[in-house]
Amino acid sequence: MNIKKIICGIVAVTTIVSCNEYLKKVAKENKETYIESLDQEYIDFAQVLPCVNPTDLNNSKISEDDFRKLSIFEMQNYIINTYNVNYFDLVDAITLKMANKIKGDSEDIKFNLNSEAFKITKRDDFEEIRSLFNILFEAKFNYALEKENLNAEDLDTILESIIVYSKYSYEEGYLNMNLIENRTHSNYFVNLVSNEFFDGAGFNLYYQLIAKNQFEVYKNKKYQEYSANKLAYPSYYGAIDNIVYGISVHDYLNFTLPMFSTGTLLVENGNVYSNPIPLEDKIDSDTLTIKRNM
């Protein structure tokens, strides 16, 4: 089972519509939905997150200058509908094209030649699509910096660390970032990390990552092996999207490789998740927002 999740909003009949309010509504409605979804064999993201697929509508093409003026959600909807592509096929296509240019990569990157991702890379307008996708990703990256109060180097350290655990899985990239985010909602982890660094450090994703005895890939610097080619991994984009869209799909605080532990497998062939946040340990969103902005 190859579960794909498509993260953003709505396209109107005649115009591209920002889905900020829609995402807020969905996040509120699904606050408990992801917990119910854990009764399923795997999380079906399409049942939890708002979906966007290509429609029959083709938007009139606009210049790159005008494209840059759109919101993140408008940019994404414009690409999907103007070029009639599935967003996650497009992520696969972008990373596939980049991975093919990497020399000496020890991992075997396999794509079915009949897959939609491969077909997209062969389209005459692929370079045009990729150019717009790069603008979209830059906008997402900058938004994530502002939202999480991070600098670019620290955010990249988080993302590269997630690649070590997630590799070519957009799904696992999203889930891994979700887990680190969960720790900033846990009194236990917030206090643990704040006591190690400074008051309030536990509300920051970066300090959660680098705290003592937490994420081995930071301690052993394994993440640095992915710095040069980070954009060739779908998990990099999945992790960014978790920050940008802010929709939680699980409540876990720990994960391990499947051969090392028992727990919950959230996507097929993924990591094993455990230790959901106890209700008495959970920090409410309003308190978290106030403390992060202090």
N, C-alpha and C positions, 0 to 999 in steps of 0.2 A: 504494500500500500504506500503510495507516494503522496503524502498529504501536502498540498500547497495552500498557502494562506495569502489572501489578497487584502491589503490593509485599508485602503482609503475609500471614501465616500460616494458622492452622488453626481451624476451628470444629467443636467436638465435637457429638455428637448431641443432647445435652441442655443443655450449658453453653457459655459463651464461654470460650475458653482462651487465655491469654497465649502468644505465640509467640516469646518471647525466645530460648529454647533452640533452637527450630526454626530461627530466623534464623541463629544462630551455626553450627548444623550445616550449613545450606545454604551459608553464606559459605565455610566450610572446604572443603566438597565442590566448590564452584565456583571455587576459587582459580585454577585453570588453564582453566576452561571458557570464560571470556570470550575468552581468547586463541584457542582453537579456533573460536569463533563468528565471528572475523574473516575466516575463509575463506568465510563466507556472503556473499550480496549485501549484506545489512544485518544488524545485530544483531537477533535475535529475543528480546526481553527475556523473553518468556514461557518460553523455553527456559533462561534463565539465572537468573531470579529466581523465588522462590516465589510462587504465584498464589493469589488470593482472588477468587472470584466469588460472587454471591448464591446461596444454596442454597434448597431448598424449605422450610427451617426458618424460621419467624418467631418471634423471641424476644418474650417478654412485655415490654411497654414499662416503663421505669423512669423515675424522676424525674431532673431535671438534676443534683440534688445527688448522687444515687447514681451517675449517669453520670460525674461528675467524680472519683469514687473509683476508677474503672477505670484500668488501665494504658493507654498509648497504643494498644497492639495490640488490647486488649479494646475500647476505644472504637471503633476503626476497624471491627472485626468486628461490633460491635453495630449500627452504622449500616448496614453492607452487608446484614446479614441481616434486621434488623428491618424495614427499608424496601425490601428487595429491589432494591438498586441496585448497579451496577458502580461501583467506586471512581473510576475515571477518567472515566466518564460524569458522575459527581457533581462532580469537579473542574471539568470543562468547564461543567457547569450553573451552578455557583457563580460562575465567572468570567464566563460569558455574562450572567448576571443583573446582575452588577456593571458590566460593560462597557456594558450598555444604559443605565445611569444616568449614564455619563460624557458630559458635553457638550463638543463641540468636539474630540473625538478625531479626528485626521487619518487614522487607519488604519481600513480597512473590515473590520469584524468579521463574518464570514460563517459562519452555522451553518445546516445543512440543517434545514428545519422538521420533517422526519421523523426527525431524529437523536434518540438516546436522551437526549442532554444537553438538547435543547429540550423533550422530553416531561417530563423531570424538573422543569423550571422551571414547568410547567403543572399539576403535581400539587397536590391540595388540601393535602397535608402538607409541601409544599416548605419553608415557613418554619420548620416544626418540625425538618426535616432540616438546614436551613442553620444553625439555632441550635446543634445538636449538632456539626455540622462545625466551626463557629467555636471551640467549646470544644476539639475535637480539635486544631485547628491551633494554638491557643494553647499546648496541652500540648507539641506537637511543637517549636514555636519555643523554648519555655523549655528543653526537653531539649537542643536544639541549642546553646543558649547555654552550658549546663553542660558538655556533651560537648566542645566546641571551645574552652572558656575564652574566650568572647567577651562583649562587652556588646551590648545590643540595637542601638545605633546602628551599630556595626561590622558586625554580622551583616546588618542591613538594607542597608548599603552594598554588601556582597558580593552579596546577592540582587538588588538593583536593577541592579547592573552586569551580572549574568547575564541579566536581562530584556532588556537592550539587544541581546545576542547571540542570544537564544532566543525572545523575544516570546511567541507563543501556543502554543509547543510544550513540553509537559510533558517530552517526551523529551529535548530539547536542554537544558532546565534541569537535568535529572538528569546528563546527560553533561558539561555545563560545570562543575558543582560537582565531579564526579568528577575532572576534569582538575586543578582547583586542589588537590584533596586529593592527587592523584598527586604534585604538586610538593613536598608536605610529606614525601613518601617518597623524594625524590631528593636525594642528597648534594650534587649540583651546585646545585640551586635552594635548598636549605636553607642552604648556605654563602654563596651569592650574596646572599640576602636578609638573613641574619644579619650579614654584613659591612657591609651598608648601614645597618642599624638597631642591633641589639644581639645579643649571644650568645643563640641559641635562637629568635630572631624568625622564622626560616625554617620552624619547625614550626607556625606560626600561619597560618590561612587568610587572615586580614585583611592581614597583612604581605606575604604572597605576592601578594595583589591589588594593593596600593598601591606595590609596589617599582618603582623607576625602569625605564622602558622595557619594561614587561611588559604591562599591560592599558590600552589607549589610552582606554577609556571612563571610567576613573578620572581619568586626567590631564586630559582635556578636560571632565570633570564631566557628561558626557552622561547618566550614570546618574541624576542629580538630576531629570531630566525625567520619570522614572517613579515618583518618591517618593510623590506624592499618590494615584496609582491602581495601586500595585504589586499589590494583591490581586485585580486584574482580569486578571492574567496567569497562565496555567497553569504557565509556567516557574518562577515564584516558588515554587510548591508542589513542583515536581519537584526543585528545588535543595535545599529543606528536607528532602525525603524521602531524598535521597542521604546527607545527614548523619545523619538519624535511623536509617535502616536499615543504613548502612555497608557495602553490598554493591557492590563495584567491578565495572563492566561493561566497562572498557577500561583500558589502561595508558599512554595517550598524555600527552604533556607540552605539546603545542602544538595550536592550532586556528586556522583562518582562515575567512573567508567563501568559499564555493565558487568564486566568480569570480576570486579572487586567488591560488589555489594548487592544487597537485595533492596528493592524499593519500587518506585513507580516509574514505568517507562512511558514518557509522555508522547513521544513520536517513535515510529518504528526504527530500529537500529540506532537509537539515540542513547543519551546518558540516562542514568538512573537517579531519580530525585527522591529526597526524603526530608523529614523534619519540617512539616508545615508550621507556620507561625501560630503559636497559641493565641487565642483571643485576648488573654490577659497581658500578652507581651506586645500586642500590635499597637503602633502609633497611628492615630487617625490622620487622614490626609491634610486636614486644616492645620493641625499642630505642626506637621512636617513642613508645610509650605511656609509657615511663619518662622520656624527655626532656621530653615535654609536661607531665608532672606534677611536674617538678622545681621 
